[in-house]
Amino acid sequence: MTGYREQVVGRRWVHSHEEDTGDELVFRPGDHQFPPSRGRTSFELRPDGTYLESSPGPVDVPEESTGSWSLEGDRLILGAEGDRPGHAWEITGVADDRLTVRR
């Protein structure tokens, strides 16, 4: 696949956990109509190489974290700041309305 950067940067991607499969996570754009949920993880990759992540907190209040990101071939690397864990995912599919990654 090509053009990952153009398709994923500058957009808010929200975890659509209902669509996950055994080893793949599904993310949808922030304006997607999701079914009700107690909380969803989301992230936005910024053009300057930083990202903002929001995750459900212990009392259902979103907690935000930041870090840096990079694309290394098919790998999306999110390096979190502080004590929060980062992520390293293999991009398996990108479309205007869907991003899939393998853990």
N, C-alpha and C positions, 0 to 999 in steps of 0.2 A: 504494500500500500504506500501511497505517497500523499503529500499534502497534509500530514497530521497537524502541523503547526497552524496552518491557516484555518483548519476546521475546529480545533479545540481551544485556541488561545482567545482570551477576551470574552469568554462565555462562562456562565455559572452552570456547572454540571451537578445534578442532584441524583443521589443513589436511589434507584428504583428497585429496592430489594425484592419486591414481588416477582420481578422478572429474572433474578439471578438463577444461574444453573450451578451445578456442582463445583466448577472451578472458574466460572466467569461472573464478574460483577457488571451490572447494567446501570448506566447513568443516562439521564434525560436532561434536556435544557431546563433552566429554572422556570420557564413559562409553561411547562408541560402540565396537564391536568392529572394530578396524582390522586389515588384514593386516600382516604383518611389514614393517618399514621401518627404514632406518638412522637415521632421525630425522624429526621432524615439527615444524613451526612451530605454535605455539598462542598464543592471547591471551585475556585476560579483561578485559572492560570493567567497571569498578567504578562503583557508584552515585555516588561523589564526583567523577567526571569524570577519574579516572586509569585507566591500564591497565597490565597486566603482560603482557609478551610473552616467550616462550621459543622459541629457535631452536637448531638443531643447531650445535655449535661445531666447531672445526677437528679435535678429537680425539674426536668423537662424544659429547662431554659438553655438555648443554644450557647455553646462555648466556641469562641473563635481562636484559631491559631494561624501562624504565618510561617513561611519558610521560602526556600528556593526550589525551583523545578528545572528539569532538563529533559530533552528527548535524546535518547541514544539508540538510534535505529528504531526498532519497534517498542523500546522500553521507555516508559514514562516514569521518571524518578522524582519523587517529592521528598525533599529533605526538610523536615520540620525543625523549627527553632525550639530551644528550651528542652523540657523533658517529655514532650509529646513524640510518639513514634512517627516516622515517615512511612512512605510507601514506595514500592517498586513494582510496577505492573507492566505486563506485555499488552500492548494495544492489539486487540483482535478484530475490531471493527469500528468504523467511524462513518456516521451519516449526519445530516443536518439535525435529526431528531433523536440520535442514539449514539452512545459511546460504550463499547464493551471492552473490558480488560480482563486479563487472566492474572490471578494472584501468583 
